[in-house]
């Protein structure tokens, strides 16, 4: 399950997109997918940052 801050960020982004969303089910599914994508991106960023610190230190 995505972190609460990713859920909030997904809500913020989807608020902008909701004007064109066909229905609530699509909006909820998009919110979940977006929150998961944000969480994965943050995780990858931490891994890359950790790798860079290891190679420079």
C-alpha positions in Angstrom: 0.0 0.0 0.0 1.4 3.4 -0.9 2.6 5.8 1.7 0.1 8.5 2.9 2.2 11.3 1.4 2.1 9.6 -2.0 -1.6 9.2 -1.7 -1.9 13.0 -1.0 0.3 13.9 -3.9 -1.8 11.6 -6.1 -4.9 13.4 -4.9 -3.4 16.8 -5.7 -2.4 15.7 -9.3 -5.8 14.0 -9.9 -7.7 17.0 -8.7 -6.3 18.7 -11.8 -7.1 15.8 -14.0 -10.6 15.1 -12.5 -12.2 17.6 -14.8 -11.7 15.1 -17.7 -12.1 11.8 -15.7 -15.0 9.7 -17.2 -16.2 8.3 -13.9 -15.3 7.9 -10.2 -14.0 4.3 -10.6 -11.5 5.5 -13.2 -10.4 8.3 -10.9 -9.9 5.9 -8.0 -8.0 3.5 -10.1 -5.8 6.3 -11.5 -5.2 7.6 -8.0 -4.0 4.2 -6.8 -1.7 3.7 -9.8 -0.3 7.2 -9.5 0.4 6.8 -5.8 2.2 3.5 -6.4 4.2 5.1 -9.2 5.3 8.0 -7.0 6.3 5.5 -4.3 8.4 3.5 -6.7 10.0 6.6 -8.1 11.0 7.7 -4.6 12.4 4.3 -3.8 14.5 4.3 -7.0 15.7 7.8 -6.2 16.9 6.6 -2.7 18.6 3.6 -4.3 20.4 5.8 -6.8 21.4 8.3 -4.2 22.7 5.5 -2.0 24.7 4.1 -4.8 26.3 7.5 -5.6 27.2 7.9 -1.9 28.9 4.5 -1.8 30.9 5.2 -5.0 32.0 8.7 -3.9 32.8 7.8 -0.3 
